[in-house]
Amino acid sequence: MKRTLVVVACLLLSACGSSTGDSGSKLKMGIAVANISLNFAHEMVEGAQSAAEHEGGVDFKAVGPPNTDGPAEQQLFTNLTQTNPDGVVLENLDPPIFTRPAAQAIDKGVPVVALDTSPSDGSKITCYVGNDNYDLGVQLATELLKRLPPSPSGSVVVGVPNPGTPVLDSRAKGIKDTLNQKAPGITVLGPFQTYSDPNQNYGAWAALVHANSSALAFLGVGDADSYDLAKIKQTEKGKYLVAGADVDAKTLQGVKDGLDFVTIDPEHFLKGYVVTALLIRSVKEKKPLPQGWLRMPGLVVDSSNIDRVIQRQTSPQAAYEFYKPEIDKILADPQSYLKPMAEAR
C-alpha cells in the first residue's frame, strides 16, 4: 500500500527516450518542492519524474529541503536554475520569497512554471498548474454536513499546518464559509496552527481535542492533520468526526478503518505530471506555455473508492495508469482548463 518516501534533499532522474537538440544532448530540467520528505511533495515529484521519463530526452532533477524551510528551498531552486536551465517547475509554500529568484531566472532565459501554489506578482511566471483550494475546503465541509444530523448545532474546530500559506488558508476559508452558509447552528473555531511536522502536529491537535471535547468535528487541511486526527480519535475512542486532506498511507488507512470519514485528495501526482509534460513540450516544440491558471480537479476519497486509491498509491506506474485518461484529456486541450491567474485560490 505504501510507497517508500525518499527523505533526501535531492533526487536525480535521467529520463529515458530519444535525445533532443542538434547536438544530441538531453535537456536539463527539474523541479523544486517545499518539503521533499512529506507525501504531498513526494507525489508531485513522482508525477514530474514520470512525465519526464515518458516525454523522453530529459535529465530531470528534483530538489527540496527535508523539512519545510522556505529559505533553504529558495537556495536549492536558484542552484537548480543554474544547473538545469532548460526549464524548472517551482512548488513552494512561501511565494513572496521566490518572487525575485524566479524573475531573475526567467530574465536569464530559464522557463519557470508554478505548481500547486500560485506565483506572486513580479515573479514573471505566467503559467500555474494547481487546484481550486477554496473548493477543496468546500468539498470537505460538504462531506461533513452529509454525516451530521439536519440543522446541526455545536462547534467544529479547523486547523491549518502553516497559516499564511495561500493554498492552505484557501482550504480553511472554504470550510468556514460553507459551514457558516449551510449550517448556521455550527460555530467554527479557528483556524488554529497545527504545524506540518508530524510530532508538532499531533501535539497541537491533541491539545485542541482536549480543549474542545464536545466538538462535532475536527477538520484539518494538510496531510499530517489527517492521520494524526485519526490516531487521536482511535486512541481516545472519540465520538467526534475527523478528516483532512491528502493521501499519505496512514491517512488512507484511517479512511479504510472508518476513523477519517473522508480525505480530500488534491491529486498531486496528476498535477506534477501535467505541469512537467507541458513544460517539456513547450521547450521541445518552441511553443508558448498556456497563460494563466490551469485549474486542476480534486477527489473525495471515502469508503466507496478507498480500495482503488490504495491500489493507485502502490507505485508511480499504478498512479500513472489510474490518471492516464485524465492526463490525456488535459494535455489534449489545456486551454479548456485555463482561468485568469488573478482568480487562483
N, C-alpha and C positions, 0 to 999 in steps of 0.2 A: 504493500500500500504506500509506503513512504519512500520517496526518492531521497537519495543521500544528498545532504546540503554540503556544499564545498565552502568551508569557512576560511577563506583566504582573501587577501587584498587584491588578487589579480588572477584571472583565468585567461587562458590563451587557446584559441581555436584556429587551426589552419583549415579553412573550408575547402572541401573537395570540389572539383569541377574544372571546366576549361579555363585557361588563363585569359587575361584581358590585357588590352593595350597593345601597341605596336611592338613593344619590346618583349612581350610575353610575360611580363611580371604581373603579380596579383595586386589587386587593390588592397591598401592597408586602411582598415576601418575598425570601428569599435563602439563600445557602449560604456557609459559611466553611470553607476547607480549609487543610491544613498547609503545602503547598508547591505553588503553582499551576503551577510550571514542570515538575514531574515527571509522567510519564504517568498514574500511578495516580490522582492528584488531578484531572488534566485530564479523564480519563474519567468520574469521578464528577460533575464539573461538567457535562459534556455530557449525561449521563443526567438530571441535575436540570433543566437548561435544556429538554431535550426534553419532560419531564413537564410543566413549567410552560407550555410552548407548547401542548401537547395539551390540558391541563386548561382553559386559557384564562382571561382576566380577571386576569392577574397581571403586575406589573412585578417581574422577578426579577433579583437582583444577586448575582454571585459574587465573593468576595474571598479573598485568601490571599497570603502573602509569596512572593517569587520564590525564596527559599531556605528550608530548614527552620529556622524561628525561632519557637518557642512564644510568647514574649512579644509578638512582632510580630503573630502571628495573634490573640492574645488581644485586643489593642487593635482590630484590624480587626473581630473578632467583636463586641466591645462597641459599636463605632460602627454596625455593621450592625443590631444590635438596636434602635438608636435611629432609624436612617433607614428601616428596613424592618421595622416592628414587628408585622406581621401573621403572621409565622412565619419561623423560621430553622432551617436544617439545619446541624449542627455536626459536622465531621470534624476530628480533631486527633491528634497523636502524644504528647501530654503531658496526660492527663486531669486530674491534680490541679490544675494551674494554671487550669483552666477551671471548677472547682467553684463558686467564688464568683461569677464573672461570669454563669454560666448560671443559678444560683439567683436572682441579682438580677434578671435579665431576666424569668424566669418569675414572680417576685413582682410585677413591673410589668405582667404580663398578656401577655407575649410568648411564644407557643408555641415551644418549642425541642425538637428531636428529635436524637438522636445517630446518626451514620453511621460505620460502619467500626471505631470504637473505642468500647468500652462506657463509659458515663458513670461517674464516680466517685460514691461515696456522698456525699450532701449537695448534689449538683448540682440535685436536684429534677427531673431528666429521667427520664421513666418509659417512653419508647419508644425502642428502639435497634434499628437495622437493620444487621446485619453477619454475616460468615462465622463458622463454627466454625474458627478459625485453627489450633487444635491438629490438627484433622482434615486441614487443608490440608498440614500438615507430615507427617502420617501418609501421605497420598497420595504426597507426594514421595519419602519413604523407601521406600514400597511399589514405586513405579515403578523406583527404583534397584535394589532386590533382584531385580526381574524381569530385569535386564540384567547381573547378576553370576552367576558360577558357583554351583552349590549349595554350601552351607556355606562362604561366603566368609571369607577371613582377610586382615586388613590394617587400614588406617586410613581414616576418612572425616572430612574437615575441614568444619566447619559455620561459616558466617558470618552475622552479623546487622548490618545497617547502623546501627541505633540501639538498642543494648542499653538495656533499661528500658522500651521501648515495648511495651505488653502484646500487641498483635496479632503483632508480630514475634517476641517471646520465646515466645509460644504455638506458633508455627510451628516454631521451633527445638526446643522441647521435644517436639513431636510427632515430629520427625525422630529425635531422640536416643532417646526411649522405644521407638519402633518398631524401630530397629536393635538396641538392647540386647536387646529381647524376641525378635526373629525371627532375629537373626544374631549370636550371642554371640562369634563369632570376629572381629567388627569392633570396633575401638576408635574411638570418636567423639571427635574433638579439637575443642575449642571449646564453645560458640560464641565466635568472635572478632569484634571490632568491625571492620566493613568500610566504614562511612560511607555516607551517602546521596548525597553529592556524587560525580559520576561520576569525576572525576580522583582524588580521595582513594580512592574505591572500587577503582579499577584498581590503584593503588599498593599498597593493603592486600592485595588478592588476589595480586598478583604476588609479594609477599614471602612470603605463605603457601604459594603453589605452590612457590617455590624452596626453602623450608624443609622441605617435605613432598613431595618429588618422587616418592616411591614410593607415595603415597596412591592408594587405589582411586578416590576421587571427591572432588569439592569441591562443596558444596551451599550456596547462599545462599537467603535468604528475601525479598529485595527485588528491585526491577526493575533497578537498576544492577548487582547481583550477576550476574544472568542474562547480560546482554550483555557485561559485562567478562570474565567467565569464558570465554565463547565466544571472545572476541577473544584472550585469553591462550592458550587451547587451540590456536587456529588458528596464532597466531604461533610458538608453541613446539613445534607438532606433538605435543602431549601425548597420551599413551595413556590417561590417566585419564578418568573420566566427569565431566561438569559439568552443572549445572542450577540453576534458581532459580524465581522467581515473576514474575507479571505479564506484560503483553503489549506492552511497548514495541516499536516497529517493529524495532529492532535485535535484540531478543530473538526475535521471530518469525522473522527472517531466520536467526538462529542455529539455531533448530529446523528450519527449512526446509533448511539446509545440513548438518544432521546433527551440528552442534557441541554444542548443548544437546540432551540426549536427550529432555527434555520441558521445558515450563514449566507451573507451576500458576497458573491464571487465577482470581483472586478475583471476576471478573465485576463490575468496578467500575461500569460503565455501568448495569448492571441494578440494583445497589444504590442508586445515585444517583437513578435513575428511580423506583423503588418508594417510597423514603422520602419523596421530594418529592411524589409523587402522593397518598400517604397524608396528608401534612400539609395539602396544599391542600384535599383533600376534607373533612378534619376541620374545617377553618376555615370552608369554604363551607357545609357541612351542619350546623355547630354540634353535631357529634357527637364523643365522646371518641376519642382515638387508641388503637390497640392498646396494651395494657400489657405490657411485658416485652421480651424479646429475640426479634426476628423473625429466625430463623436462615436465612441465605441459602446457596445451594449454591456450589460452585466447579467448575472444569472442568480436566481434564487435557488439555493441548494437546500432541500429538505428531504423528508423520508421518501418522497416519490422518485427522486433521482440520485440519491446519495451513493448507491452502489455503482452507478455508471460514472459518477465523478471520481469516486475512489479508484476505479479502474483507469480512468484518464490520467490520474496522478502517478501511475506506476513507472512511467518513463517518458522522456521527451518524444519518442516515437508514438506512444499511445496518446499523448496530448495532441500531437500533430494530426493524427488520424481523427481524433474527436473534433478538432476545429477545422479540418480541411474544407468542408463545404462552405463554412463561413469565411475562411481565408480567401478562397477562390472568388466568392461573391464580392467581398470588399475590394480586393485587388483588381477585379474586372471593372469596377466602377467606383473608385474612391470619391469622385465628385459628389455622388449622391449622399454621402455621409458627412459632407462638409457643412460647417456653420461658421459664422464670423468668430474670429479669435476673441473678440470682446465678450462673447456670450459664454465662454468656457467657465465652468463652475465645478 
